[in-house]
């Protein structure tokens, strides 16, 4: 059981994916597919930490899978599957519930944001969410995790869990044949690219999110050309135009966000975008950005719609991916059982 480089990441099927998911994570997933063994998950078990209408969860799971494929993830090369079809995620998460400390979870800012003021009413699952995320990654002993900036704290927790497990069970891990006492790797966050934090189009200080009540705040991957153009045109800006260097973006979150989005979509650096548009008014820049966004996203949206119209094909991809994922996770979980002291037949 060698520790080979392996990539794991996931997205929640809680409605349509948006530009933040695409630029912040998916572009990196596609890149890493060229060089690594990759496992990409639709995390339906994470989704139900907040209430999901069951029929909508089914269609969102298929739609996110369709978006993975439409964006360029190859289901033959990489493993694409939904979390609930591989029972080891839940099994390992329970072990991690007993490894992670309350104090660690109490520090998670995303729980505080999502639970809001009435914390007593939040589900236990929402609180234990990061332990399940650690289980997702470590059930495959994955070494690299490409994500957007907002997942950084959860990944630090996954590293802490891996380390505590290795320490707590050191003698058993060594007895199981891991001479260096390392059973779980320290998974490395891969947070790179020009748009690791895409912000809301209505408020440059808030991240673009599926849960924002205003649909104008985000560009969904399934938006049509008119909505994309309208949302960019209505995006909040400030009275100054586009500066010619990065210093001119300081303290201007909306301008910085739009320039970052342009750079990510065009595959250019921010400096190159500023060199091209420096001195322009927002009206002209927004027009160019809308054209670029429609150009890049419309074919993606069309392909997502085409794929979702044949659910049996998507379900077959998920069934195949789940079987391949299970084949990796099961022996890992068996070792965990031996290490922890669970009898198995
Ligand atoms: P989720 O579903 O919220 O988001 C999926 C991915 O998109 C990134 N992202 C963004 N990146 C830049 N700007 C934004 N505005 C933006 N919004 C979202 C996220 O960082 C993420 O990479 N807990 C995870 C899912 C998960 C997971 C895992 C990830 C479950 N298990 C194991 C990695 C490894 C989540 O809720 O992502």
Boltz pocket constraint, residues with backbone or C-beta under 6 A from the ligand:
constraints:
  - pocket:
      binder: B
      contacts: [[A, 8], [A, 9], [A, 10], [A, 11], [A, 12], [A, 13], [A, 20], [A, 21], [A, 22], [A, 23], [A, 24], [A, 25], [A, 43], [A, 46], [A, 132], [A, 133], [A, 134], [A, 136], [A, 137], [A, 145], [A, 146], [A, 147], [A, 148], [A, 149], [A, 150], [A, 151], [A, 154], [A, 195], [A, 196], [A, 197], [A, 198], [A, 199], [A, 207], [A, 208], [A, 209]]
      max_distance: 6.0
